[in-house]
Amino acid sequence: MYVSMTGFSRAQAQASWGTLNLEISSVNHRYQEISVRLPREFSSWEPWFHQQMRKKFRRGKVQMRMEVLWAPTFKMGKINRDIMSSYCDELLQIQRELGQAKELELEKIATLPGVLDMPRFEDSGEADSLESVFTRLLDDGAAGWQKMRELEGSHLRDDVLGHVEELEKLVADIENKWQPAKDAAFTAMRERLADALAGLGEKLDEGRMFQEIVILSDKWDVSEEIARLKSHISKFRSTGDEKEPSGRKLDFLVQEMNREVNTLDSKVADADIRWLAVDAKAALEMVREQIQNLE
């Protein structure tokens, strides 16, 4: 399956204490890397998000960011009347002792330590249901993220297979040109040997000549490289049709095909075949660039 490492999604979940917004974004990376940013109230859940997200992909650099919009009723502080009354009594007594008569400003007194009790999430009745809320939020976000990656992967697939088809045609051209080129090379070599020996007044030993040709043919013959290239191309196509993300496998197959083309290029002296090998390398490079974007 062609699944891009690049993707983005947003998801939202509602609870009585507020609204959660989750963003998941990812880019190319050789290994699996996850970054999680949570509101400080949920910072202890970071390992849980790491663990859950690791199950959803194999490689790529993923950033997950969560924000929370607290419900007004949840974030509203409560005034501790007993403590506020104590502050007022103490301040009035000090004013009388100093002979000052001044009205107390309740707004300022409310900012004194202990007067205003801010709610804590741990005190909420829904604290125990957090895992359920987070699971639903993460599943929704990951589903949208995966859908975008698969869509991007389908576009990459079309481009990659176009270059693979081009490579396949080049290999077929090389195969068609190879046998005539091989025969021509052996005939030319036989003629050069005969001319050289004639110039030295020696006679060509046909048996020895064919023995040398067999030895040279092992060095020149590229039929094995062509056969392996065709096999790798077939495997490349079938691997891309598997249900699991196949970026690593495809990357390995591209390396193997590139090795065969380089070997073929080093063996052949025919100019036309060598130019076809250059074109094959260019097509493989285009495939490799796109494969680097796949999971």
Secondary structure, DSSP 8 states (H G I E B T S, - for coil): ---BS-EEEEEEEEETTEEEEEEEEEE--SSEEEEEE--GGGGGGHHHHHHHHHTT-SSEEEEEEEEEEE-HHHH--EE-HHHHHHHHHHHHHHHHHHT------HHHHTTSTTTEE---GGGSTTGGGHHHHHHHHHHHHHHHHHHHHHHHHHHHHHHHHHHHHHHHHHHHHHHHHHHHHHHHHHHHHHHHHHHHHHHTT----HHHHHHHHHHHHHHH--HHHHHHHHHHHHHHHHHHTSSS--HHHHHHHHHHHHHHHHHHHHH---HHHHHHHHHHHHHHHHHHHHHTTB-
